[in-house]
Amino acid sequence: MARPPSRRPGHNRKAQYSLFASYVVAMAGAAIALLLIVVAIFDPTGFAAIRTGTAEITRPLSTGMKRTVSGVSSIDEVLAAYWRAGSQNVGLRRQVEADRNRIIEAKGIAQENARLKKLLKLVDVDSSALLSARLISSSASSARRFARLNAGSWQGVRPGMPVRAAEGLIGRVHTTTPNTAEVLLLTDTSNIVPVRRANDNVPAISTGGGDGSLEIRALAAGRNPFKPGDLLVTSGIGGIFQPNIPVAVVVRVQGEIAYGVPLANPTKVDAVVVERAFEQIVTRPDPGVAATSDPNGLAAGNAATP
């Protein structure tokens, strides 16, 4: 049997060619480097021209390589920025929600402050005001229309006293307990309020419709004088409600009856003012006038004389 040929790598032609090519490239590189050194020493101008030409030739390749290296090196920065953006988005969403809640709260506080300022101005101007209180509940669907105050007989509230808000008349006190009071609303069917048209004093009677509206009937016989948009205020007749308290605005007219809606909505009103009855204000003596009319206390002296 013949002996197999040798399989050693040194006898492989491909390996031999590769080794020879590497030697040739190394020798050529060394020769070119030596030549460039000689040129740089003995002919600097020519070496500068060679450098310029080489730079122009390799410029596209250098640009592409730089972009590739920059892109590869910026991958980690892009990934880090992506994760940072995600976490920042979550934080910004939370901040937006918190800011939205604070804005809503601030708007609510501003509206509450505006209502309280109107009420404070009303109390300062109106000498008939007894006290300020809050509506803690109101009936919206019952057959009777009541609201409840957080003040009662211990605070001086009495049945029949008018209750108003900055927007207009709410109703009158119906019953009281030591610390609460029921207010008969304008829209209750048993609540009758003398009113007049604000611009020309046309008298009328307002009666609750039981459904959140008011029925307005003119006192004068003949054609219905009211039209949509008319503003109605209290006339002062009857001795309960003082004059010129806003009551309602007319929304439609049907035959001899005009229908209106109250200007003060108990479901939206928080703070109110309880007033003394208008008759008590008119008949109540003024202490300053009494003191002026009897400066020397003669009445007291006469009462003490037997």
Phi and psi restraints in degrees (value plus and minus 20) as a CYANA .aco file:
   2 ALA   PHI     -94.1   -54.1
   2 ALA   PSI     130.5   170.5
   3 ARG   PHI     -98.3   -58.3
   3 ARG   PSI     112.9   152.9
   4 PRO   PHI     -86.2   -46.2
   4 PRO   PSI     128.9   168.9
   5 PRO   PHI     -85.3   -45.3
   5 PRO   PSI     138.4   178.4
   6 SER   PHI     -90.4   -50.4
   6 SER   PSI     118.7   158.7
   7 ARG   PHI    -129.8   -89.8
   7 ARG   PSI       2.8    42.8
   8 ARG   PHI     -88.4   -48.4
   8 ARG   PSI     126.5   166.5
   9 PRO   PHI     -81.9   -41.9
   9 PRO   PSI     -48.8    -8.8
  10 GLY   PHI     -83.8   -43.8
  10 GLY   PSI     -41.5    -1.5
  11 HIS   PHI    -114.4   -74.4
  11 HIS   PSI     -20.0    20.0
  12 ASN   PHI     -98.1   -58.1
  12 ASN   PSI     102.8   142.8
  13 ARG   PHI     -82.3   -42.3
  13 ARG   PSI     -60.0   -20.0
  14 LYS   PHI     -83.4   -43.4
  14 LYS   PSI     -63.2   -23.2
  15 ALA   PHI     -84.9   -44.9
  15 ALA   PSI     -57.6   -17.6
  16 GLN   PHI     -85.4   -45.4
  16 GLN   PSI     -61.3   -21.3
  17 TYR   PHI     -84.6   -44.6
  17 TYR   PSI     -61.3   -21.3
  18 SER   PHI     -83.9   -43.9
  18 SER   PSI     -62.7   -22.7
  19 LEU   PHI     -85.5   -45.5
  19 LEU   PSI     -60.7   -20.7
  20 PHE   PHI     -84.4   -44.4
  20 PHE   PSI     -61.0   -21.0
  21 ALA   PHI     -84.9   -44.9
  21 ALA   PSI     -60.2   -20.2
  22 SER   PHI     -83.8   -43.8
  22 SER   PSI     -58.2   -18.2
  23 TYR   PHI     -83.7   -43.7
  23 TYR   PSI     -63.6   -23.6
  24 VAL   PHI     -82.5   -42.5
  24 VAL   PSI     -65.0   -25.0
  25 VAL   PHI     -82.8   -42.8
  25 VAL   PSI     -62.8   -22.8
  26 ALA   PHI     -83.2   -43.2
  26 ALA   PSI     -63.8   -23.8
  27 MET   PHI     -85.8   -45.8
  27 MET   PSI     -60.4   -20.4
  28 ALA   PHI     -85.4   -45.4
  28 ALA   PSI     -61.9   -21.9
  29 GLY   PHI     -82.3   -42.3
  29 GLY   PSI     -62.7   -22.7
  30 ALA   PHI     -84.0   -44.0
  30 ALA   PSI     -60.2   -20.2
  31 ALA   PHI     -85.1   -45.1
  31 ALA   PSI     -62.8   -22.8
  32 ILE   PHI     -84.6   -44.6
  32 ILE   PSI     -61.4   -21.4
  33 ALA   PHI     -83.0   -43.0
  33 ALA   PSI     -62.1   -22.1
  34 LEU   PHI     -84.4   -44.4
  34 LEU   PSI     -60.0   -20.0
  35 LEU   PHI     -83.7   -43.7
  35 LEU   PSI     -61.2   -21.2
  36 LEU   PHI     -86.2   -46.2
  36 LEU   PSI     -56.3   -16.3
  37 ILE   PHI     -84.4   -44.4
  37 ILE   PSI     -64.1   -24.1
  38 VAL   PHI     -82.9   -42.9
  38 VAL   PSI     -64.0   -24.0
  39 VAL   PHI     -83.5   -43.5
  39 VAL   PSI     -61.7   -21.7
  40 ALA   PHI     -83.2   -43.2
  40 ALA   PSI     -51.1   -11.1
  41 ILE   PHI    -100.7   -60.7
  41 ILE   PSI     -66.4   -26.4
  42 PHE   PHI    -115.3   -75.3
  42 PHE   PSI     -39.4     0.6
  43 ASP   PHI    -162.3  -122.3
  43 ASP   PSI      56.4    96.4
  44 PRO   PHI     -79.9   -39.9
  44 PRO   PSI     -54.8   -14.8
  45 THR   PHI     -84.7   -44.7
  45 THR   PSI     -64.2   -24.2
  46 GLY   PHI     -85.2   -45.2
  46 GLY   PSI     -58.0   -18.0
  47 PHE   PHI     -84.4   -44.4
  47 PHE   PSI     -57.3   -17.3
  48 ALA   PHI     -84.4   -44.4
  48 ALA   PSI     -58.4   -18.4
  49 ALA   PHI     -85.2   -45.2
  49 ALA   PSI     -59.0   -19.0
  50 ILE   PHI     -83.9   -43.9
  50 ILE   PSI     -62.6   -22.6
  51 ARG   PHI     -81.8   -41.8
  51 ARG   PSI     -61.9   -21.9
  52 THR   PHI     -84.0   -44.0
  52 THR   PSI     -66.0   -26.0
  53 GLY   PHI     -82.8   -42.8
  53 GLY   PSI     -61.9   -21.9
  54 THR   PHI     -83.1   -43.1
  54 THR   PSI     -60.6   -20.6
  55 ALA   PHI     -83.2   -43.2
  55 ALA   PSI     -59.9   -19.9
  56 GLU   PHI     -87.8   -47.8
  56 GLU   PSI     -58.4   -18.4
  57 ILE   PHI     -88.9   -48.9
  57 ILE   PSI     -61.1   -21.1
  58 THR   PHI    -111.2   -71.2
  58 THR   PSI     -16.0    24.0
  59 ARG   PHI     -79.5   -39.5
  59 ARG   PSI     -70.1   -30.1
  60 PRO   PHI     -78.8   -38.8
  60 PRO   PSI     -61.3   -21.3
  61 LEU   PHI     -85.2   -45.2
  61 LEU   PSI     -61.3   -21.3
  62 SER   PHI     -84.4   -44.4
  62 SER   PSI     -60.3   -20.3
  63 THR   PHI     -83.0   -43.0
  63 THR   PSI     -66.0   -26.0
  64 GLY   PHI     -82.4   -42.4
  64 GLY   PSI     -62.3   -22.3
  65 MET   PHI     -84.1   -44.1
  65 MET   PSI     -59.4   -19.4
  66 LYS   PHI     -84.8   -44.8
  66 LYS   PSI     -61.8   -21.8
  67 ARG   PHI     -83.6   -43.6
  67 ARG   PSI     -60.6   -20.6
  68 THR   PHI     -83.0   -43.0
  68 THR   PSI     -66.4   -26.4
  69 VAL   PHI     -83.7   -43.7
  69 VAL   PSI     -61.8   -21.8
  70 SER   PHI     -83.8   -43.8
  70 SER   PSI     -60.9   -20.9
  71 GLY   PHI     -84.4   -44.4
  71 GLY   PSI     -62.8   -22.8
  72 VAL   PHI     -85.8   -45.8
  72 VAL   PSI     -61.4   -21.4
  73 SER   PHI     -90.5   -50.5
  73 SER   PSI     -42.8    -2.8
  74 SER   PHI    -111.5   -71.5
  74 SER   PSI     -20.7    19.3
  75 ILE   PHI     -81.6   -41.6
  75 ILE   PSI     -64.4   -24.4
  76 ASP   PHI     -85.2   -45.2
  76 ASP   PSI     -55.2   -15.2
  77 GLU   PHI     -86.6   -46.6
  77 GLU   PSI     -59.6   -19.6
  78 VAL   PHI     -83.5   -43.5
  78 VAL   PSI     -64.8   -24.8
  79 LEU   PHI     -83.2   -43.2
  79 LEU   PSI     -63.6   -23.6
  80 ALA   PHI     -83.3   -43.3
  80 ALA   PSI     -60.8   -20.8
  81 ALA   PHI     -84.7   -44.7
  81 ALA   PSI     -56.5   -16.5
  82 TYR   PHI     -82.3   -42.3
  82 TYR   PSI     -66.9   -26.9
  83 TRP   PHI     -86.6   -46.6
  83 TRP   PSI     -58.2   -18.2
  84 ARG   PHI     -84.4   -44.4
  84 ARG   PSI     -59.8   -19.8
  85 ALA   PHI     -83.1   -43.1
  85 ALA   PSI     -59.7   -19.7
  86 GLY   PHI     -82.2   -42.2
  86 GLY   PSI     -66.7   -26.7
  87 SER   PHI     -86.2   -46.2
  87 SER   PSI     -57.3   -17.3
  88 GLN   PHI     -86.3   -46.3
  88 GLN   PSI     -57.5   -17.5
  89 ASN   PHI     -81.9   -41.9
  89 ASN   PSI     -62.4   -22.4
  90 VAL   PHI     -81.9   -41.9
  90 VAL   PSI     -65.3   -25.3
  91 GLY   PHI     -83.7   -43.7
  91 GLY   PSI     -60.0   -20.0
  92 LEU   PHI     -86.9   -46.9
  92 LEU   PSI     -58.1   -18.1
  93 ARG   PHI     -81.9   -41.9
  93 ARG   PSI     -64.1   -24.1
  94 ARG   PHI     -82.8   -42.8
  94 ARG   PSI     -60.1   -20.1
  95 GLN   PHI     -85.4   -45.4
  95 GLN   PSI     -60.2   -20.2
  96 VAL   PHI     -83.3   -43.3
  96 VAL   PSI     -62.9   -22.9
  97 GLU   PHI     -82.1   -42.1
  97 GLU   PSI     -63.6   -23.6
  98 ALA   PHI     -84.4   -44.4
  98 ALA   PSI     -62.0   -22.0
  99 ASP   PHI     -85.0   -45.0
  99 ASP   PSI     -58.9   -18.9
 100 ARG   PHI     -82.7   -42.7
 100 ARG   PSI     -62.9   -22.9
 101 ASN   PHI     -83.3   -43.3
 101 ASN   PSI     -60.6   -20.6
 102 ARG   PHI     -86.9   -46.9
 102 ARG   PSI     -56.6   -16.6
 103 ILE   PHI     -85.3   -45.3
 103 ILE   PSI     -64.2   -24.2
 104 ILE   PHI     -81.4   -41.4
 104 ILE   PSI     -63.0   -23.0
 105 GLU   PHI     -84.0   -44.0
 105 GLU   PSI     -60.6   -20.6
 106 ALA   PHI     -85.6   -45.6
 106 ALA   PSI     -59.4   -19.4
 107 LYS   PHI     -83.9   -43.9
 107 LYS   PSI     -61.8   -21.8
 108 GLY   PHI     -82.0   -42.0
 108 GLY   PSI     -61.8   -21.8
 109 ILE   PHI     -85.7   -45.7
 109 ILE   PSI     -59.7   -19.7
 110 ALA   PHI     -83.8   -43.8
 110 ALA   PSI     -62.6   -22.6
 111 GLN   PHI     -83.9   -43.9
 111 GLN   PSI     -61.7   -21.7
 112 GLU   PHI     -83.6   -43.6
 112 GLU   PSI     -60.9   -20.9
 113 ASN   PHI     -83.7   -43.7
 113 ASN   PSI     -59.9   -19.9
 114 ALA   PHI     -83.1   -43.1
 114 ALA   PSI     -63.2   -23.2
 115 ARG   PHI     -83.6   -43.6
 115 ARG   PSI     -62.5   -22.5
 116 LEU   PHI     -87.4   -47.4
 116 LEU   PSI     -55.5   -15.5
 117 LYS   PHI     -85.2   -45.2
 117 LYS   PSI     -62.1   -22.1
 118 LYS   PHI     -81.5   -41.5
 118 LYS   PSI     -62.8   -22.8
 119 LEU   PHI     -86.2   -46.2
 119 LEU   PSI     -60.8   -20.8
 120 LEU   PHI     -83.8   -43.8
 120 LEU   PSI     -61.9   -21.9
 121 LYS   PHI     -83.0   -43.0
 121 LYS   PSI     -58.5   -18.5
 122 LEU   PHI     -84.0   -44.0
 122 LEU   PSI     -63.1   -23.1
 123 VAL   PHI     -86.4   -46.4
 123 VAL   PSI     -59.4   -19.4
 124 ASP   PHI     -86.5   -46.5
 124 ASP   PSI     -58.0   -18.0
 125 VAL   PHI    -101.5   -61.5
 125 VAL   PSI     -57.1   -17.1
 126 ASP   PHI    -108.6   -68.6
 126 ASP   PSI      93.7   133.7
 127 SER   PHI     -96.5   -56.5
 127 SER   PSI     -32.2     7.8
 128 SER   PHI    -105.3   -65.3
 128 SER   PSI     -27.2    12.8
 129 ALA   PHI     -86.6   -46.6
 129 ALA   PSI     110.4   150.4
 130 LEU   PHI    -112.2   -72.2
 130 LEU   PSI     -70.7   -30.7
 131 LEU   PHI    -182.2  -142.2
 131 LEU   PSI     144.0   184.0
 132 SER   PHI    -124.8   -84.8
 132 SER   PSI     124.4   164.4
 133 ALA   PHI    -166.8  -126.8
 133 ALA   PSI    -197.7  -157.7
 134 ARG   PHI    -144.5  -104.5
 134 ARG   PSI     121.4   161.4
 135 LEU   PHI    -100.7   -60.7
 135 LEU   PSI     100.0   140.0
 136 ILE   PHI    -120.4   -80.4
 136 ILE   PSI     -32.2     7.8
 137 SER   PHI    -186.3  -146.3
 137 SER   PSI     141.7   181.7
 138 SER   PHI    -175.0  -135.0
 138 SER   PSI     129.4   169.4
 139 SER   PHI    -110.1   -70.1
 139 SER   PSI     111.6   151.6
 140 ALA   PHI    -130.4   -90.4
 140 ALA   PSI     -43.8    -3.8
 141 SER   PHI    -149.7  -109.7
 141 SER   PSI     -16.5    23.5
 142 SER   PHI     -99.9   -59.9
 142 SER   PSI     144.4   184.4
 143 ALA   PHI     -86.9   -46.9
 143 ALA   PSI     -52.8   -12.8
 144 ARG   PHI    -122.4   -82.4
 144 ARG   PSI     126.3   166.3
 145 ARG   PHI    -130.1   -90.1
 145 ARG   PSI      84.2   124.2
 146 PHE   PHI    -147.2  -107.2
 146 PHE   PSI     136.9   176.9
 147 ALA   PHI    -153.1  -113.1
 147 ALA   PSI     139.0   179.0
 148 ARG   PHI    -139.0   -99.0
 148 ARG   PSI     114.6   154.6
 149 LEU   PHI    -119.0   -79.0
 149 LEU   PSI     133.9   173.9
 150 ASN   PHI    -113.7   -73.7
 150 ASN   PSI       9.8    49.8
 151 ALA   PHI    -159.4  -119.4
 151 ALA   PSI     125.5   165.5
 152 GLY   PHI    -159.0  -119.0
 152 GLY   PSI    -171.2  -131.2
 153 SER   PHI     -84.9   -44.9
 153 SER   PSI     -50.3   -10.3
 154 TRP   PHI     -87.5   -47.5
 154 TRP   PSI     -42.7    -2.7
 155 GLN   PHI    -115.5   -75.5
 155 GLN   PSI     -15.4    24.6
 156 GLY   PHI      76.6   116.6
 156 GLY   PSI     -14.3    25.7
 157 VAL   PHI     -97.4   -57.4
 157 VAL   PSI     114.2   154.2
 158 ARG   PHI    -149.0  -109.0
 158 ARG   PSI     132.6   172.6
 159 PRO   PHI     -78.8   -38.8
 159 PRO   PSI     121.3   161.3
 160 GLY   PHI      74.9   114.9
 160 GLY   PSI     -32.1     7.9
 161 MET   PHI     -91.5   -51.5
 161 MET   PSI     117.0   157.0
 162 PRO   PHI     -89.9   -49.9
 162 PRO   PSI     129.1   169.1
 163 VAL   PHI    -146.4  -106.4
 163 VAL   PSI     107.5   147.5
 164 ARG   PHI    -158.8  -118.8
 164 ARG   PSI     140.1   180.1
 165 ALA   PHI    -137.3   -97.3
 165 ALA   PSI     159.3   199.3
 166 ALA   PHI     -84.5   -44.5
 166 ALA   PSI     -48.8    -8.8
 167 GLU   PHI     -98.1   -58.1
 167 GLU   PSI     -47.9    -7.9
 168 GLY   PHI     140.6   180.6
 168 GLY   PSI    -186.1  -146.1
 169 LEU   PHI     -94.8   -54.8
 169 LEU   PSI     117.3   157.3
 170 ILE   PHI    -118.4   -78.4
 170 ILE   PSI     -66.4   -26.4
 171 GLY   PHI     143.5   183.5
 171 GLY   PSI    -169.4  -129.4
 172 ARG   PHI    -160.3  -120.3
 172 ARG   PSI     134.7   174.7
 173 VAL   PHI     -87.4   -47.4
 173 VAL   PSI     111.7   151.7
 174 HIS   PHI    -121.4   -81.4
 174 HIS   PSI     -75.3   -35.3
 175 THR   PHI    -157.6  -117.6
 175 THR   PSI     139.3   179.3
 176 THR   PHI    -152.2  -112.2
 176 THR   PSI     132.7   172.7
 177 THR   PHI    -142.3  -102.3
 177 THR   PSI     156.8   196.8
 178 PRO   PHI     -74.9   -34.9
 178 PRO   PSI     -56.5   -16.5
 179 ASN   PHI    -148.0  -108.0
 179 ASN   PSI     -14.0    26.0
 180 THR   PHI    -159.1  -119.1
 180 THR   PSI     146.4   186.4
 181 ALA   PHI    -170.5  -130.5
 181 ALA   PSI     123.0   163.0
 182 GLU   PHI    -114.3   -74.3
 182 GLU   PSI     111.5   151.5
 183 VAL   PHI    -127.3   -87.3
 183 VAL   PSI     104.2   144.2
 184 LEU   PHI    -100.0   -60.0
 184 LEU   PSI      93.0   133.0
 185 LEU   PHI     -93.9   -53.9
 185 LEU   PSI     141.5   181.5
 186 LEU   PHI     -80.0   -40.0
 186 LEU   PSI     -52.1   -12.1
 187 THR   PHI    -102.1   -62.1
 187 THR   PSI     -21.9    18.1
 188 ASP   PHI     -91.7   -51.7
 188 ASP   PSI     123.5   163.5
 189 THR   PHI     -86.5   -46.5
 189 THR   PSI     -40.1    -0.1
 190 SER   PHI    -114.5   -74.5
 190 SER   PSI     -17.6    22.4
 191 ASN   PHI    -117.0   -77.0
 191 ASN   PSI      97.6   137.6
 192 ILE   PHI    -138.2   -98.2
 192 ILE   PSI     107.1   147.1
 193 VAL   PHI    -148.2  -108.2
 193 VAL   PSI     104.1   144.1
 194 PRO   PHI     -90.2   -50.2
 194 PRO   PSI     107.5   147.5
 195 VAL   PHI    -151.3  -111.3
 195 VAL   PSI     154.0   194.0
 196 ARG   PHI    -168.4  -128.4
 196 ARG   PSI     136.6   176.6
 197 ARG   PHI     -96.1   -56.1
 197 ARG   PSI     114.8   154.8
 198 ALA   PHI     -86.6   -46.6
 198 ALA   PSI     -53.4   -13.4
 199 ASN   PHI    -105.2   -65.2
 199 ASN   PSI     -45.5    -5.5
 200 ASP   PHI    -158.4  -118.4
 200 ASP   PSI      -8.8    31.2
 201 ASN   PHI      42.5    82.5
 201 ASN   PSI       8.7    48.7
 202 VAL   PHI     -88.4   -48.4
 202 VAL   PSI     100.0   140.0
 203 PRO   PHI     -97.7   -57.7
 203 PRO   PSI     130.6   170.6
 204 ALA   PHI    -179.2  -139.2
 204 ALA   PSI     154.2   194.2
 205 ILE   PHI    -141.4  -101.4
 205 ILE   PSI     110.3   150.3
 206 SER   PHI    -123.9   -83.9
 206 SER   PSI     108.4   148.4
 207 THR   PHI    -146.6  -106.6
 207 THR   PSI     117.9   157.9
 208 GLY   PHI     -85.5   -45.5
 208 GLY   PSI     120.5   160.5
 209 GLY   PHI    -111.7   -71.7
 209 GLY   PSI     -28.7    11.3
 210 GLY   PHI      57.6    97.6
 210 GLY   PSI     -22.1    17.9
 211 ASP   PHI    -145.8  -105.8
 211 ASP   PSI       0.8    40.8
 212 GLY   PHI      72.9   112.9
 212 GLY   PSI     -20.6    19.4
 213 SER   PHI    -136.3   -96.3
 213 SER   PSI     153.8   193.8
 214 LEU   PHI    -145.0  -105.0
 214 LEU   PSI     123.9   163.9
 215 GLU   PHI    -122.8   -82.8
 215 GLU   PSI     104.6   144.6
 216 ILE   PHI    -131.0   -91.0
 216 ILE   PSI     101.8   141.8
 217 ARG   PHI    -140.6  -100.6
 217 ARG   PSI     105.9   145.9
 218 ALA   PHI     -91.4   -51.4
 218 ALA   PSI     125.0   165.0
 219 LEU   PHI     -97.4   -57.4
 219 LEU   PSI     -48.6    -8.6
 220 ALA   PHI     -99.6   -59.6
 220 ALA   PSI     119.1   159.1
 221 ALA   PHI     -94.8   -54.8
 221 ALA   PSI     132.3   172.3
 222 GLY   PHI      99.7   139.7
 222 GLY   PSI    -176.2  -136.2
 223 ARG   PHI     -86.1   -46.1
 223 ARG   PSI     125.3   165.3
 224 ASN   PHI     -85.4   -45.4
 224 ASN   PSI      98.9   138.9
 225 PRO   PHI    -103.1   -63.1
 225 PRO   PSI     -26.9    13.1
 226 PHE   PHI    -109.8   -69.8
 226 PHE   PSI     136.2   176.2
 227 LYS   PHI    -164.8  -124.8
 227 LYS   PSI     138.4   178.4
 228 PRO   PHI     -76.5   -36.5
 228 PRO   PSI     116.0   156.0
 229 GLY   PHI      80.8   120.8
 229 GLY   PSI     -31.2     8.8
 230 ASP   PHI     -86.3   -46.3
 230 ASP   PSI     116.6   156.6
 231 LEU   PHI    -117.6   -77.6
 231 LEU   PSI     110.7   150.7
 232 LEU   PHI    -132.5   -92.5
 232 LEU   PSI     116.7   156.7
 233 VAL   PHI    -149.1  -109.1
 233 VAL   PSI     144.7   184.7
 234 THR   PHI     -88.7   -48.7
 234 THR   PSI     126.3   166.3
 235 SER   PHI    -115.4   -75.4
 235 SER   PSI     -37.4     2.6
 236 GLY   PHI      70.1   110.1
 236 GLY   PSI     -27.7    12.3
 237 ILE   PHI     -93.5   -53.5
 237 ILE   PSI     119.7   159.7
 238 GLY   PHI      85.9   125.9
 238 GLY   PSI     -39.2     0.8
 239 GLY   PHI      61.3   101.3
 239 GLY   PSI     -13.5    26.5
 240 ILE   PHI    -123.8   -83.8
 240 ILE   PSI     -76.2   -36.2
 241 PHE   PHI    -117.3   -77.3
 241 PHE   PSI     110.8   150.8
 242 GLN   PHI     -90.7   -50.7
 242 GLN   PSI     138.5   178.5
 243 PRO   PHI     -88.9   -48.9
 243 PRO   PSI     139.4   179.4
 244 ASN   PHI      49.1    89.1
 244 ASN   PSI       4.0    44.0
 245 ILE   PHI    -106.3   -66.3
 245 ILE   PSI     104.9   144.9
 246 PRO   PHI     -78.2   -38.2
 246 PRO   PSI     114.9   154.9
 247 VAL   PHI    -136.2   -96.2
 247 VAL   PSI     -79.8   -39.8
 248 ALA   PHI    -177.6  -137.6
 248 ALA   PSI     151.2   191.2
 249 VAL   PHI    -146.7  -106.7
 249 VAL   PSI     116.5   156.5
 250 VAL   PHI     -93.4   -53.4
 250 VAL   PSI     112.9   152.9
 251 VAL   PHI    -131.8   -91.8
 251 VAL   PSI     -47.4    -7.4
 252 ARG   PHI    -178.5  -138.5
 252 ARG   PSI     139.5   179.5
 253 VAL   PHI    -146.8  -106.8
 253 VAL   PSI     112.9   152.9
 254 GLN   PHI    -158.5  -118.5
 254 GLN   PSI      85.0   125.0
 255 GLY   PHI      46.4    86.4
 255 GLY   PSI    -148.0  -108.0
 256 GLU   PHI    -108.8   -68.8
 256 GLU   PSI     -20.0    20.0
 257 ILE   PHI    -134.0   -94.0
 257 ILE   PSI     114.0   154.0
 258 ALA   PHI    -127.4   -87.4
 258 ALA   PSI     119.7   159.7
 259 TYR   PHI    -130.1   -90.1
 259 TYR   PSI     114.9   154.9
 260 GLY   PHI    -153.6  -113.6
 260 GLY   PSI     149.8   189.8
 261 VAL   PHI    -141.5  -101.5
 261 VAL   PSI     120.7   160.7
 262 PRO   PHI     -83.6   -43.6
 262 PRO   PSI     125.0   165.0
 263 LEU   PHI     -95.0   -55.0
 263 LEU   PSI     -49.8    -9.8
 264 ALA   PHI    -122.6   -82.6
 264 ALA   PSI      96.1   136.1
 265 ASN   PHI    -114.2   -74.2
 265 ASN   PSI      95.3   135.3
 266 PRO   PHI     -80.7   -40.7
 266 PRO   PSI     -47.1    -7.1
 267 THR   PHI     -93.3   -53.3
 267 THR   PSI     -38.2     1.8
 268 LYS   PHI    -129.7   -89.7
 268 LYS   PSI     -29.2    10.8
 269 VAL   PHI    -113.0   -73.0
 269 VAL   PSI     116.8   156.8
 270 ASP   PHI    -127.8   -87.8
 270 ASP   PSI     -80.2   -40.2
 271 ALA   PHI    -115.1   -75.1
 271 ALA   PSI     118.3   158.3
 272 VAL   PHI    -155.8  -115.8
 272 VAL   PSI     151.1   191.1
 273 VAL   PHI    -142.1  -102.1
 273 VAL   PSI     111.3   151.3
 274 VAL   PHI    -115.9   -75.9
 274 VAL   PSI     105.0   145.0
 275 GLU   PHI    -130.3   -90.3
 275 GLU   PSI     139.4   179.4
 276 ARG   PHI     -95.4   -55.4
 276 ARG   PSI     135.3   175.3
 277 ALA   PHI     -82.4   -42.4
 277 ALA   PSI     124.6   164.6
 278 PHE   PHI     -80.0   -40.0
 278 PHE   PSI     -54.8   -14.8
 279 GLU   PHI     -83.9   -43.9
 279 GLU   PSI     -58.0   -18.0
 280 GLN   PHI     -87.2   -47.2
 280 GLN   PSI     -55.1   -15.1
 281 ILE   PHI     -87.0   -47.0
 281 ILE   PSI     -61.3   -21.3
 282 VAL   PHI     -89.4   -49.4
 282 VAL   PSI     -61.4   -21.4
 283 THR   PHI    -109.5   -69.5
 283 THR   PSI     -28.3    11.7
 284 ARG   PHI     -92.8   -52.8
 284 ARG   PSI     107.9   147.9
 285 PRO   PHI     -89.8   -49.8
 285 PRO   PSI     127.0   167.0
 286 ASP   PHI    -109.0   -69.0
 286 ASP   PSI      98.9   138.9
 287 PRO   PHI     -78.2   -38.2
 287 PRO   PSI     -54.9   -14.9
 288 GLY   PHI     -85.5   -45.5
 288 GLY   PSI     -60.2   -20.2
 289 VAL   PHI     -86.5   -46.5
 289 VAL   PSI     -61.1   -21.1
 290 ALA   PHI     -83.3   -43.3
 290 ALA   PSI     -60.8   -20.8
 291 ALA   PHI     -87.4   -47.4
 291 ALA   PSI     -54.4   -14.4
 292 THR   PHI     -90.8   -50.8
 292 THR   PSI     -57.7   -17.7
 293 SER   PHI     -93.6   -53.6
 293 SER   PSI     -38.1     1.9
 294 ASP   PHI    -153.4  -113.4
 294 ASP   PSI      47.5    87.5
 295 PRO   PHI     -87.9   -47.9
 295 PRO   PSI     -49.4    -9.4
 296 ASN   PHI    -119.7   -79.7
 296 ASN   PSI     -13.4    26.6
 297 GLY   PHI      47.4    87.4
 297 GLY   PSI      14.5    54.5
 298 LEU   PHI     -87.0   -47.0
 298 LEU   PSI     -53.9   -13.9
 299 ALA   PHI     -85.3   -45.3
 299 ALA   PSI     -60.8   -20.8
 300 ALA   PHI     -86.8   -46.8
 300 ALA   PSI     -58.1   -18.1
 301 GLY   PHI     -86.8   -46.8
 301 GLY   PSI     -60.2   -20.2
 302 ASN   PHI     -85.2   -45.2
 302 ASN   PSI     -55.6   -15.6
 303 ALA   PHI     -88.4   -48.4
 303 ALA   PSI     -50.1   -10.1
 304 ALA   PHI    -102.9   -62.9
 304 ALA   PSI     -35.8     4.2
 305 THR   PHI     -97.5   -57.5
 305 THR   PSI     109.7   149.7
